[in-house]
Amino acid sequence: MGEANLVVNSPQELVQYLINRHGNGTDELKNNQGAFTQWYIRTRIWYDPNVCKCKKKNMSDETVLAEYRALPQMSVEDKEKAYRIIGSSVTLNYNGELLGNLP
């Protein structure tokens, strides 16, 4: 099934893992639309230096981090979709604080 449990320590680390795993697009992202996919797309845009500032309207480090911290509170359905996209369970940490797990 999936890989061993993944541990990430920041939104950037999770986005980089997904970029490395999927590249620019995947059926998993298309077939598992939900809260996690929306977070991933927004966060990837925020951290991409090649995306113009106009596409980053209403985004900031604080909003990206707040959304990352909220990922463990997603619905069960959205957590299952995230699992299919990530390919394994993931432990979310930030600054040494355990935020939670997906799924």
URRA-V255342 format. One record per pair of residues at least 12 apart in sequence whose ideal C-beta (glycine too) atoms are under 10 Angstrom apart, sorted by the first residue. I is the first residue (numbers start at 1). J is the second residue. D is the distance in whole Angstrom. If there is no record, write none. Layout:
i=I j=J d=D
i=I j=J d=D
This chain:
i=1 j=83 d=10
i=1 j=87 d=9
i=1 j=88 d=8
i=2 j=83 d=7
i=2 j=84 d=9
i=2 j=86 d=8
i=2 j=87 d=5
i=2 j=88 d=4
i=2 j=89 d=7
i=2 j=90 d=10
i=3 j=21 d=9
i=3 j=86 d=9
i=3 j=87 d=6
i=3 j=88 d=4
i=3 j=89 d=9
i=3 j=90 d=10
i=4 j=88 d=7
i=4 j=89 d=9
i=5 j=88 d=6
i=5 j=89 d=5
i=5 j=90 d=7
i=5 j=91 d=6
i=5 j=101 d=8
i=6 j=21 d=10
i=6 j=86 d=7
i=6 j=87 d=8
i=6 j=88 d=5
i=6 j=89 d=7
i=6 j=90 d=4
i=6 j=91 d=7
i=6 j=92 d=10
i=6 j=102 d=9
i=7 j=89 d=10
i=7 j=90 d=7
i=7 j=91 d=5
i=7 j=92 d=8
i=7 j=93 d=7
i=7 j=98 d=10
i=7 j=101 d=10
i=8 j=68 d=9
i=8 j=86 d=9
i=8 j=90 d=6
i=8 j=91 d=7
i=8 j=92 d=6
i=8 j=93 d=7
i=8 j=94 d=9
i=8 j=99 d=10
i=8 j=102 d=10
i=9 j=91 d=9
i=9 j=92 d=8
i=9 j=93 d=5
i=9 j=94 d=7
i=9 j=95 d=8
i=9 j=96 d=8
i=9 j=97 d=10
i=9 j=99 d=10
i=10 j=64 d=10
i=10 j=65 d=8
i=10 j=68 d=8
i=10 j=92 d=9
i=10 j=93 d=8
i=10 j=94 d=6
i=10 j=95 d=9
i=11 j=39 d=8
i=11 j=40 d=10
i=11 j=43 d=5
i=11 j=44 d=10
i=11 j=46 d=8
i=11 j=47 d=8
i=11 j=61 d=9
i=11 j=64 d=5
i=11 j=65 d=6
i=11 j=66 d=10
i=11 j=67 d=8
i=11 j=68 d=4
i=11 j=69 d=9
i=11 j=71 d=9
i=11 j=92 d=9
i=11 j=94 d=8
i=12 j=43 d=8
i=12 j=44 d=10
i=12 j=46 d=9
i=12 j=47 d=6
i=12 j=64 d=9
i=12 j=68 d=9
i=13 j=68 d=10
i=13 j=92 d=10
i=13 j=93 d=9
i=13 j=94 d=10
i=14 j=36 d=10
i=14 j=39 d=9
i=14 j=40 d=8
i=14 j=43 d=8
i=14 j=68 d=7
i=14 j=71 d=9
i=14 j=82 d=10
i=14 j=86 d=8
i=14 j=90 d=7
i=14 j=92 d=7
i=14 j=102 d=10
i=15 j=39 d=9
i=15 j=40 d=7
i=15 j=41 d=10
i=15 j=43 d=5
i=15 j=44 d=5
i=15 j=45 d=10
i=15 j=46 d=9
i=15 j=47 d=6
i=15 j=48 d=9
i=15 j=64 d=9
i=15 j=68 d=9
i=16 j=44 d=10
i=16 j=47 d=8
i=17 j=86 d=8
i=17 j=87 d=9
i=17 j=88 d=10
i=17 j=90 d=8
i=18 j=36 d=10
i=18 j=40 d=6
i=18 j=43 d=9
i=18 j=44 d=8
i=18 j=85 d=7
i=18 j=86 d=7
i=18 j=87 d=9
i=19 j=40 d=10
i=19 j=44 d=7
i=19 j=47 d=10
i=19 j=48 d=10
i=21 j=85 d=9
i=21 j=86 d=8
i=21 j=87 d=6
i=21 j=88 d=10
i=22 j=40 d=10
i=22 j=85 d=8
i=22 j=86 d=10
i=22 j=87 d=9
i=24 j=44 d=10
i=26 j=85 d=8
i=27 j=84 d=10
i=28 j=81 d=9
i=28 j=82 d=10
i=28 j=83 d=10
i=28 j=84 d=6
i=28 j=85 d=5
i=28 j=86 d=9
i=28 j=87 d=8
i=29 j=41 d=8
i=29 j=81 d=10
i=29 j=84 d=10
i=29 j=85 d=6
i=31 j=81 d=9
i=31 j=84 d=8
i=31 j=85 d=9
i=32 j=77 d=10
i=32 j=78 d=9
i=32 j=80 d=8
i=32 j=81 d=4
i=32 j=82 d=8
i=32 j=83 d=9
i=32 j=84 d=5
i=32 j=85 d=5
i=33 j=78 d=10
i=33 j=81 d=8
i=34 j=74 d=8
i=34 j=75 d=8
i=34 j=77 d=7
i=34 j=78 d=4
i=34 j=79 d=9
i=34 j=80 d=9
i=34 j=81 d=5
i=34 j=82 d=8
i=34 j=85 d=9
i=35 j=67 d=9
i=35 j=70 d=9
i=35 j=71 d=8
i=35 j=73 d=10
i=35 j=74 d=5
i=35 j=75 d=7
i=35 j=77 d=9
i=35 j=78 d=4
i=35 j=79 d=9
i=35 j=81 d=8
i=35 j=82 d=8
i=36 j=71 d=7
i=36 j=74 d=7
i=36 j=78 d=6
i=36 j=79 d=8
i=36 j=80 d=10
i=36 j=81 d=6
i=36 j=82 d=4
i=36 j=83 d=9
i=36 j=84 d=9
i=36 j=85 d=6
i=36 j=86 d=8
i=36 j=102 d=8
i=37 j=78 d=9
i=37 j=81 d=7
i=37 j=82 d=8
i=37 j=85 d=7
i=38 j=67 d=9
i=38 j=78 d=9
i=39 j=64 d=9
i=39 j=67 d=5
i=39 j=68 d=7
i=39 j=70 d=8
i=39 j=71 d=7
i=39 j=74 d=9
i=39 j=78 d=10
i=39 j=82 d=9
i=40 j=67 d=10
i=40 j=71 d=10
i=40 j=82 d=9
i=40 j=85 d=7
i=40 j=86 d=10
i=42 j=56 d=9
i=42 j=58 d=10
i=42 j=59 d=7
i=42 j=63 d=8
i=42 j=64 d=7
i=42 j=67 d=7
i=43 j=59 d=9
i=43 j=63 d=10
i=43 j=64 d=5
i=43 j=65 d=10
i=43 j=67 d=7
i=43 j=68 d=7
i=45 j=59 d=7
i=45 j=64 d=10
i=46 j=59 d=5
i=46 j=60 d=8
i=46 j=61 d=8
i=46 j=63 d=8
i=46 j=64 d=5
i=46 j=67 d=10
i=47 j=61 d=10
i=47 j=64 d=8
i=65 j=94 d=7
i=65 j=95 d=10
i=68 j=92 d=7
i=68 j=94 d=7
i=68 j=99 d=8
i=69 j=92 d=8
i=69 j=94 d=7
i=69 j=97 d=9
i=69 j=99 d=6
i=69 j=100 d=9
i=70 j=99 d=9
i=70 j=100 d=10
i=71 j=90 d=9
i=71 j=92 d=6
i=71 j=99 d=7
i=71 j=100 d=7
i=71 j=101 d=10
i=71 j=102 d=6
i=72 j=90 d=10
i=72 j=91 d=10
i=72 j=92 d=6
i=72 j=98 d=9
i=72 j=99 d=6
i=72 j=100 d=3
i=72 j=101 d=7
i=72 j=102 d=7
i=72 j=103 d=10
i=73 j=99 d=9
i=73 j=100 d=8
i=74 j=100 d=10
i=74 j=102 d=8
i=74 j=103 d=9
i=76 j=103 d=7
i=77 j=103 d=10
i=78 j=102 d=9
i=78 j=103 d=9
i=79 j=100 d=10
i=79 j=101 d=9
i=79 j=102 d=5
i=79 j=103 d=4
i=80 j=102 d=9
i=80 j=103 d=6
i=81 j=102 d=10
i=81 j=103 d=9
i=82 j=102 d=5
i=82 j=103 d=7
i=83 j=102 d=6
i=83 j=103 d=5
i=84 j=103 d=10
i=85 j=102 d=10
i=86 j=102 d=7
i=86 j=103 d=9
i=88 j=102 d=9
i=88 j=103 d=10
i=89 j=101 d=6
i=89 j=102 d=7
i=89 j=103 d=6
i=90 j=102 d=5
i=90 j=103 d=9
